């Protein structure tokens, strides 16, 4: 059965609540802001569900809509500088509590997490969308409303930064260049 | 040709042609800086997904999940028949936020134009006026200026007028003009509270957050204005002439009193 756009959004949104929640956390990095953004994103998605084109990925559509809500509505308030959620203490504690993890691997995961979180905002979101959420370059470009080449460029720079950190060398940022188009997703 | 960082990323991922790979292999041997860059990119094959999947971020709170499911349920129900246009016209986010956000309000179907509703007999089970005012205030705290401005931009003005007209016909309560206090009327909508109709009038100040004036039938004894703060919003409620009223906004007590007087004089 083919659902019309409004019904497909209403039905599909329930399956996308967890990814949507993660994305609000990625964007806001603050529990309270994420809750606020999550509520608004759900409402906006349902309000605008007749605008969804079923040919596209619902998740991409939801993420893009959520990002627009974040930038257009919530960021206008004085919440930009609150970053209470991501603290080294919390991240460390969570990593140590992972059942079955070896201390060394926990430390590595914690370091990787903190390294990605420390990336510039634009690069961080690209890394999360591509490497964590499994978006293709094209899908990530749609969500972030940027060219695919820019996604590739940001990802390359992010990988260079991360690689340098784990080599123990000082990071040097080459100038950003537009990459040629690739269709395959690469997991660093 | 000196490779870009993007091309070197393709190189370490094995996505360049064999011919180009040979060229880059040679360049890497000749250029230590290039070799260092490639080594960094190779090192970037880190367990990023696992690092993020190990509980660094908290899971979706159950309360939020339940709330969202309630909204979805309402949306699914409203899209099957007539109510979709109703939701669109009335501002879906405002209806849903009011209806489900705090678990008390329940969205109502549109009132048929030909139906006469006796609002004054619906007192039983509508809850205490204090609880009711708190519910309205908690909803209103989410109803920020940007939300109203968004609704203003997306609304069809003609339909909004029709909605307002319908509400006026059904309630016999007039919409007060609060422009002399700095608030211009934006929209009216019918919500629900414990299976009873609840009407919300939204005003927007030129330089402030929205103001809400809500009312519903209540035949209990009259009660004068009582005020309290909720989430930095001043909330004033009263009861008279078979209705209960509440005003919620980022306003001081003096302005609240003036709005209370103006509303009383014009609404009933």
Interface residues (C-beta under 8 A of the other chain):
Chain A: X4 X6 X7 X9 X10 X11 X13 X14 X17 X18 X21 X22 X25 X26 X31 X35 X36 X38 X39 X40 X42 X43 X44 X46 X47 X49 X50 X72 X73 X76 X77 X91 X94 X95 X97 X98 X101 X106 X108 X109 X110 X112 X113 X115 X116 X127 X128 X131 X132 X134 X149 X152 X153 X155 X156 X157 X158 X159 X160 X162 X163 X164 X166 X167 X169 X174 X177 X178 X179 X180 X182 X184 X186 X187 X188
Chain B: X4 X5 X6 X7 X8 X9 X10 X13 X15 X36 X37 X39 X40 X41 X42 X43 X44 X45 X46 X47 X48 X49 X50 X51 X52 X53 X54 X55 X56 X57 X58 X59 X60 X61 X64 X65 X67 X68 X69 X71 X72 X75 X76 X79 X84 X87 X88 X91 X92 X93 X96 X97 X101 X142 X144 X146 X147 X150
